[in-house]
Structure formats: structure tokens, C-alpha cells
């Protein structure tokens, strides 16, 4: 897709236009509404210290104040809590020692655009079991069959009488698997045991936090390596549920994924790609934040995330990544200079077919700046 540096201004007089810095060529405000794009999906890219998280938090604050959109954040480094708390949002700290729980088996009647929401939920639970069982081969065909069978069984009671107390737990899946005749069912159940009755049972509880708050932050910093993958998958599923509910209410949902490269590996990758494909028509606006450009090119499927993102906020780039991005996004050598050894808060904004260099000189003597910054010396002040 060819992009142009013309026109030289990006200023939209729309009710939900957000601030993205100053035009580096004219010093005029950049104000645009991602909802006006054909595809509002976005990426925030940059080296460590270039201002990625700051840019994401600034957009979150702006969107929260000027729109009615819901905001959900996947926060692997525990950086977003001060901002979310200031706006009266819900911080959900998922860790082995936390008393806050999110039930991965949660479902709503709008979960799928098809007639059968359980079929899509079964896909998610298969992905969850894939992470749990592990191994190079993943789940075997018979294992997938018995899991799918059990999923349909355990949701039957809930859909006959959809009260909160009838929502299944991971334990219901575990017990249903143990009742099956196939030895493969027992193998999956045994792998699940540590997550049900063992020391990693944090996902075997009913949801006890306000996941309906307008701004929700999932803090998964304290999850171990293996649990972090499961935690991220559970967060993806919770977002999926919120987006489908909001779609029915005609409400937009903004979803910010920091350390996005972590969601581009293994079972997590297919869900991230689905989000980029489907969320637009459901009123979802996903934003991936990462420094790992190569992970966005890990496969042809993942590479589609680039092609399905009409909004890219590009900060300073490492030398190797600059060349990859220049080829991927048709960036000229002159345009590339704006992300070469650039200062904090400086870079290129891609909005549809327009590329514009920007600078963001955010005033530091404000309460909002103190909520947005992640610099250790400033956070401690």
C-alpha cells in the first residue's frame, strides 16, 4: 500500500478526535479519530525508552475523557495502575498469591456471532488445554475430541438456567474428563489437575472482580513464565467476551496489549490474529505495543497484523528494524530519518495512507504527566 507525506496536516474536527502530538513540519496539533479509518487496528512501535507506554497511556486517558468507549489493558509489567486507579478503574492483579480471580470458563450469550457460542468457547478451551498439556505435538485428535465433548456437556446446565452460580469452573471440565472412557481424557485431566486442585489453582474460581468497569487493567506481572501464557490467553478471552457484549450495545471497546510480542507466540498467536481480523466489525479497537518487530513477521499469518493496521505510531527504531519497516511499510529514506536516533516522543504517525512526522512535548509539571510517565526517577517522586 502506497503512503504519502501529503497532506501535511492531520487535524480532524470530530467529536472523538484524539491528540497524538504536534506535526514536526508545521508545529500544528495532530488530532485524529481512529474510528474514521477503514480499519482502526493499531500498533505502537519503538525501542526501550522511546515513549511507547507513555503514548499508549496518553491515548487511553484521552479516549476515556472524550468518548464513551470501554478500555481494557493487558499489562505484563504493572505500569498502568496509577492511571487506571485515578480514573476509578478496576485493577485485576492475577498472581498465585492474589485473592482476585477471573474465571476462564466465563461465557455470555453474545460470545459468538454464530448461533452457537459454546463452539467458539470450545476453541478457547482447546487452546488453554494445549498450553497446559504442552509438548511438541500439542493435543492429539482424540484429546481434542473428548475436550470438545466435555465442554458442550458442562455448559448445558448454564444455558438451560443462565445464573452466575451455574457458570462452569475449570473443575467441572476436569471432573467431566475423568468420567470419559478414553485414556486420553484421563491424560488431559491429569495435566489439568495442578490448575484445579494443585498449587496453580488461581484459574479455578468464580470471577470476583468488577470486569464490567469502564476501564479494566489486567496486571499479570507476577505470573511465572508458563502461567503468564495462560494468564494472557485468559485475558484475551475476557476481552473477547466484553467486545461481543459491547457490540450488542453499540459501544466501542479499546484494547491495549503491552509487550505485544508475547502474544504472537504459539497458541496465543492465533487468537491475536483473530482479534485483528474480527474486532473491527464488532466495534473493537486493538492496539499492540512492542519493540520486537521481528515477532510481527514470524509467519505469514502474523504478518497480516501489519496489513490490517491502518494506524501505526512509530517511535525511534533500532537499525535492523528500520530496514524491515521501510520495506514492509514503503517508508522513504527521508521519512526513515524521523525514527533514526530520534528523541523520546518523536517519530512517524501512519494514519491510513498518510505518513506524518510528529513530536510530543508533553508538559511535565502536570498531574497527568505523573500518571503517564514510567521513568523510574519520576515515578518515585
C-alpha positions as CSV (number, residue, x, y, z in Angstrom):
1,X,0.0,0.0,0.0
2,X,1.5,3.3,-1.1
3,X,1.5,6.1,1.5
4,X,2.2,9.7,1.1
5,X,3.6,12.6,3.2
6,X,0.8,14.8,1.8
7,X,-1.4,16.3,3.0
8,X,1.0,17.9,5.6
9,X,-1.7,18.2,8.3
10,X,-3.7,15.7,10.2
11,X,-6.4,17.6,12.1
12,X,-9.9,16.2,12.1
13,X,-12.7,18.3,13.7
14,X,-14.6,15.3,15.0
15,X,-16.1,14.8,18.4
16,X,-13.8,11.8,19.3
17,X,-10.6,13.1,17.7
18,X,-7.6,12.4,20.0
19,X,-4.3,14.2,20.4
20,X,-1.2,12.4,19.0
21,X,1.4,15.1,19.3
22,X,2.5,18.1,17.1
23,X,3.2,18.0,13.4
24,X,7.0,18.1,13.2
25,X,6.8,20.0,9.9
26,X,4.3,22.7,10.9
27,X,4.1,22.6,14.7
28,X,0.3,22.2,14.4
29,X,-1.7,19.8,16.5
30,X,-2.3,16.3,15.3
31,X,-5.9,15.4,16.1
32,X,-7.5,12.3,14.5
33,X,-10.2,9.7,15.2
34,X,-9.1,6.1,14.6
35,X,-12.8,5.2,14.2
36,X,-12.8,7.2,11.0
37,X,-10.3,4.8,9.5
38,X,-11.3,1.8,7.3
39,X,-9.5,-0.3,9.9
40,X,-8.8,1.3,13.3
41,X,-6.4,-1.5,14.5
42,X,-3.1,0.0,15.6
43,X,0.5,-0.6,16.6
44,X,2.8,1.4,18.8
45,X,6.4,0.5,17.9
46,X,9.7,1.7,19.4
47,X,12.9,0.9,21.2
48,X,13.0,0.8,25.0
49,X,12.8,4.3,26.4
50,X,11.4,5.8,23.2
51,X,8.0,6.5,24.8
52,X,5.8,3.6,23.8
53,X,4.0,3.1,27.1
54,X,3.7,6.8,27.6
55,X,2.0,7.2,24.2
56,X,-0.4,4.3,25.0
57,X,-1.3,5.8,28.3
58,X,-1.8,9.2,26.8
59,X,-4.2,7.7,24.3
60,X,-6.1,5.8,27.0
61,X,-6.5,8.9,29.1
62,X,-7.7,10.9,26.1
63,X,-10.1,8.3,24.9
64,X,-11.5,7.8,28.4
65,X,-12.2,11.6,28.7
66,X,-13.6,12.4,25.3
67,X,-15.5,9.2,24.4
68,X,-17.8,6.6,26.0
69,X,-15.6,3.8,24.9
70,X,-14.6,1.0,27.3
71,X,-10.9,0.5,27.8
72,X,-9.1,-2.8,28.6
73,X,-5.4,-3.2,29.2
74,X,-3.2,-6.3,29.3
75,X,-0.3,-5.1,31.5
76,X,2.6,-7.6,31.8
77,X,4.9,-5.1,33.6
78,X,2.5,-3.4,36.1
79,X,2.9,0.0,34.5
80,X,-0.7,1.2,34.1
81,X,-2.2,1.0,37.7
82,X,-1.7,4.7,38.7
83,X,-3.6,6.0,35.6
84,X,-6.4,3.4,35.9
85,X,-6.8,4.0,39.6
86,X,-7.0,7.7,39.1
87,X,-9.9,7.2,36.6
88,X,-11.7,4.9,39.1
89,X,-11.0,1.8,37.0
90,X,-10.5,-1.8,38.1
91,X,-7.0,-3.2,38.5
92,X,-7.1,-7.0,38.4
93,X,-3.9,-8.5,39.7
94,X,-3.6,-12.1,38.6
95,X,-1.0,-14.0,40.6
96,X,-0.6,-17.1,42.7
97,X,-0.9,-15.0,45.8
98,X,-3.8,-12.8,44.7
99,X,-7.3,-13.1,46.0
100,X,-8.7,-11.6,42.8
101,X,-10.0,-14.2,40.4
102,X,-11.1,-14.3,36.8
103,X,-12.9,-17.5,35.7
104,X,-11.6,-18.7,32.3
105,X,-14.9,-20.5,31.7
106,X,-17.0,-17.3,31.7
107,X,-19.3,-17.1,28.7
108,X,-22.1,-14.8,27.6
109,X,-24.9,-15.3,25.1
110,X,-23.3,-13.0,22.6
111,X,-19.9,-14.7,22.8
112,X,-20.0,-15.7,19.1
113,X,-21.5,-14.1,16.0
114,X,-22.8,-17.6,15.1
115,X,-25.8,-19.3,16.7
116,X,-23.7,-21.4,19.0
117,X,-21.4,-19.5,21.4
118,X,-20.2,-22.8,23.0
119,X,-18.5,-23.8,19.8
120,X,-16.2,-20.7,19.9
121,X,-15.7,-21.2,23.7
122,X,-14.6,-24.7,23.0
123,X,-11.9,-23.3,20.7
124,X,-10.6,-21.2,23.5
125,X,-10.6,-24.1,26.0
126,X,-8.8,-26.2,23.5
127,X,-6.1,-23.5,23.3
128,X,-6.0,-23.4,27.1
129,X,-5.6,-27.2,27.3
130,X,-2.9,-27.0,24.6
131,X,-0.9,-24.7,26.8
132,X,-1.5,-26.9,29.9
133,X,-0.7,-30.3,28.2
134,X,2.2,-28.8,26.3
135,X,4.7,-30.9,24.4
136,X,5.9,-30.6,20.8
137,X,3.0,-32.4,19.4
138,X,0.3,-30.5,21.3
139,X,-3.1,-32.0,21.7
140,X,-3.8,-35.3,19.9
141,X,-7.0,-35.7,17.8
142,X,-8.7,-37.9,20.4
143,X,-7.8,-35.5,23.2
144,X,-9.4,-32.6,21.2
145,X,-12.5,-34.7,20.7
146,X,-13.0,-35.6,24.4
147,X,-12.3,-32.0,25.5
148,X,-14.9,-30.7,22.9
149,X,-17.4,-33.3,24.1
150,X,-16.9,-32.3,27.8
151,X,-17.2,-28.6,27.1
152,X,-20.6,-29.0,25.5
153,X,-21.7,-31.1,28.5
154,X,-20.6,-28.7,31.2
155,X,-22.3,-25.6,29.5
156,X,-25.6,-27.3,29.0
157,X,-26.8,-26.6,32.6
158,X,-25.7,-23.0,32.4
159,X,-27.6,-22.3,29.1
160,X,-30.7,-24.1,30.5
161,X,-30.6,-21.8,33.5
162,X,-28.0,-18.9,33.0
163,X,-27.5,-17.8,36.6
164,X,-24.0,-16.9,37.9
165,X,-23.9,-19.9,40.2
166,X,-24.4,-22.2,37.2
167,X,-21.3,-20.9,35.3
168,X,-18.9,-23.8,34.9
169,X,-15.4,-23.8,36.6
170,X,-12.2,-25.5,35.4
171,X,-13.0,-28.1,38.0
172,X,-16.2,-29.1,36.1
173,X,-14.2,-29.7,33.0
174,X,-11.7,-31.7,35.0
175,X,-14.4,-33.9,36.5
176,X,-16.2,-34.4,33.2
177,X,-12.9,-35.6,31.6
178,X,-12.4,-38.1,34.4
179,X,-15.8,-39.6,33.6
180,X,-14.9,-40.3,30.0
181,X,-13.9,-43.8,28.9
182,X,-10.9,-42.8,26.7
183,X,-7.5,-42.9,28.3
184,X,-6.6,-39.7,26.5
185,X,-9.3,-37.9,28.6
186,X,-7.5,-39.0,31.8
187,X,-4.2,-37.8,30.4
188,X,-5.7,-34.3,29.8
189,X,-7.4,-34.4,33.3
190,X,-4.1,-35.3,34.9
191,X,-2.4,-32.3,33.2
192,X,-5.2,-30.0,34.4
193,X,-5.0,-31.3,38.0
194,X,-2.4,-28.8,39.2
195,X,-4.6,-26.0,37.9
196,X,-7.7,-27.3,39.6
197,X,-6.7,-28.8,43.0
198,X,-3.0,-28.1,43.0
199,X,-0.8,-25.2,43.7
200,X,-1.6,-23.3,40.5
201,X,-5.4,-23.2,41.0
202,X,-5.8,-19.5,40.5
203,X,-8.0,-20.0,37.5
204,X,-10.4,-22.4,39.3
205,X,-12.5,-19.7,41.0
206,X,-15.6,-17.7,40.1
207,X,-14.9,-14.2,38.8
208,X,-14.9,-11.9,41.9
209,X,-13.8,-8.6,40.4
210,X,-15.7,-5.9,38.5
211,X,-14.9,-6.8,34.9
212,X,-17.7,-4.5,33.8
213,X,-15.9,-1.3,34.9
214,X,-15.4,1.1,32.0
215,X,-11.6,0.8,32.3
216,X,-10.1,-2.5,33.4
217,X,-6.4,-3.3,33.7
218,X,-5.2,-7.0,33.9
219,X,-1.9,-6.9,35.8
220,X,-0.1,-10.2,35.1
221,X,3.4,-9.2,36.1
222,X,3.7,-11.7,39.0
223,X,2.7,-14.8,37.0
224,X,5.5,-17.2,36.2
225,X,6.6,-17.9,32.7
226,X,4.2,-20.8,32.0
227,X,1.4,-19.2,33.9
228,X,1.9,-15.9,32.1
229,X,1.0,-17.5,28.8
230,X,-2.2,-18.9,30.3
231,X,-2.9,-15.6,32.0
232,X,-2.6,-13.8,28.7
233,X,-4.9,-16.2,27.0
234,X,-7.5,-15.8,29.7
235,X,-7.2,-12.0,29.3
236,X,-7.7,-12.4,25.5
237,X,-10.9,-14.4,26.2
238,X,-12.2,-11.8,28.7
239,X,-11.7,-9.1,26.2
240,X,-13.4,-11.2,23.5
241,X,-16.4,-11.5,25.9
242,X,-16.5,-7.7,26.6
243,X,-16.3,-6.8,22.9
244,X,-19.1,-9.1,22.0
245,X,-21.3,-7.7,24.8
246,X,-20.5,-4.2,23.8
247,X,-21.2,-4.9,20.1
248,X,-24.8,-5.7,21.1
249,X,-25.0,-2.4,23.0
250,X,-23.4,-0.4,20.1
251,X,-20.4,0.5,22.2
252,X,-16.7,0.6,21.2
253,X,-14.0,-1.3,23.1
254,X,-10.4,-0.2,23.1
255,X,-7.9,-3.0,23.9
256,X,-4.2,-2.2,24.7
257,X,-1.7,-5.0,24.7
258,X,1.7,-4.0,26.1
259,X,4.7,-6.3,25.3
260,X,2.6,-7.4,22.4
261,X,5.3,-9.8,21.1
262,X,4.4,-12.1,23.9
263,X,1.0,-12.6,22.3
264,X,2.5,-13.6,19.0
265,X,3.9,-17.0,20.1
266,X,2.3,-20.4,19.9
267,X,-1.4,-20.7,20.8
268,X,-1.6,-17.1,21.7
269,X,-0.7,-16.0,18.2
270,X,-3.8,-17.4,16.5
271,X,-6.0,-15.5,19.0
272,X,-4.2,-12.3,18.4
273,X,-4.6,-12.7,14.6
274,X,-8.3,-13.4,15.1
275,X,-8.7,-10.2,17.1
276,X,-7.0,-8.2,14.3
277,X,-9.4,-9.8,11.8
278,X,-12.7,-9.7,13.6
279,X,-12.7,-6.8,16.1
280,X,-13.3,-4.0,13.6
281,X,-16.8,-5.1,12.7
282,X,-17.5,-5.7,16.4
283,X,-16.6,-2.2,17.4
284,X,-13.2,-3.3,18.9
285,X,-10.1,-1.2,18.5
286,X,-7.0,-3.2,19.4
287,X,-3.5,-1.7,19.9
288,X,-0.3,-3.7,20.1
289,X,2.7,-2.1,21.9
290,X,6.1,-3.7,21.2
291,X,9.8,-3.2,20.5
292,X,10.1,-6.7,18.8
293,X,9.4,-6.0,15.2
294,X,10.7,-9.4,14.0
295,X,7.9,-11.2,16.0
296,X,5.4,-9.3,13.9
297,X,6.9,-11.1,10.9
298,X,7.2,-14.5,12.5
299,X,4.7,-16.1,10.0
300,X,2.6,-15.0,7.0
301,X,-0.5,-15.2,9.3
302,X,1.0,-12.9,11.9
303,X,2.3,-10.6,9.2
304,X,-1.3,-9.9,8.3
305,X,-1.4,-7.8,11.6
306,X,0.7,-5.2,9.7
307,X,-1.7,-5.2,6.7
308,X,-4.7,-4.9,9.0
309,X,-3.4,-1.9,10.9
310,X,-4.3,1.5,9.4
311,X,-2.9,3.2,12.5
312,X,0.8,2.9,13.4
313,X,2.6,5.2,15.9
314,X,6.3,4.6,15.2
315,X,8.9,5.9,17.6
316,X,12.7,5.5,17.5
317,X,13.7,2.2,15.8
318,X,16.8,0.0,16.0
319,X,18.9,-0.2,12.8
320,X,17.8,-3.7,11.8
321,X,14.2,-2.9,12.5
322,X,14.3,0.3,10.4
323,X,15.2,-1.6,7.3
324,X,12.4,-4.2,7.9
325,X,9.8,-1.5,8.5
326,X,11.0,0.5,5.5
327,X,10.3,-2.4,3.2
328,X,7.1,-3.5,5.0
329,X,5.5,-0.1,5.1
330,X,7.1,1.6,2.0
331,X,8.9,4.3,4.0
332,X,11.3,6.6,2.1
333,X,14.8,7.2,3.4
334,X,13.8,10.8,4.3
335,X,10.8,9.6,6.3
336,X,13.0,6.9,7.9
337,X,15.2,9.7,9.3
338,X,12.4,10.6,11.8
339,X,12.8,7.3,13.5
340,X,16.6,7.1,13.4
341,X,18.3,8.1,16.6
342,X,15.2,10.2,17.3
343,X,14.4,11.6,20.7
344,X,11.8,10.5,23.2
345,X,8.3,11.2,21.9
346,X,9.4,11.7,18.3
347,X,8.6,9.6,15.3
348,X,6.3,8.9,12.4
349,X,2.5,8.6,12.5
350,X,0.8,6.3,9.9
351,X,-2.9,7.2,9.6
352,X,-4.4,5.4,6.6
353,X,-2.4,6.5,3.6
354,X,-0.8,9.4,5.3
355,X,2.7,9.4,7.0
356,X,3.4,12.4,9.2
357,X,6.4,13.1,11.4
358,X,5.4,14.1,14.9
359,X,6.9,15.4,18.2
360,X,5.2,15.1,21.6
361,X,6.4,17.7,24.1
362,X,4.1,16.8,26.9
363,X,4.2,19.3,29.8
364,X,5.9,17.7,32.8
365,X,4.5,19.9,35.5
366,X,1.1,18.3,35.4
367,X,-0.7,15.6,37.4
368,X,-1.5,13.8,34.2
369,X,2.2,13.6,33.2
370,X,3.0,12.0,36.6
371,X,0.3,9.4,35.9
372,X,1.7,8.7,32.4
373,X,5.4,8.5,32.9
374,X,7.3,5.2,33.5
375,X,10.7,6.7,34.2
376,X,11.9,5.3,37.5
377,X,13.3,8.6,38.7
378,X,10.0,10.3,38.0
379,X,7.7,7.5,39.3
380,X,9.5,7.7,42.6
381,X,8.9,11.4,43.0
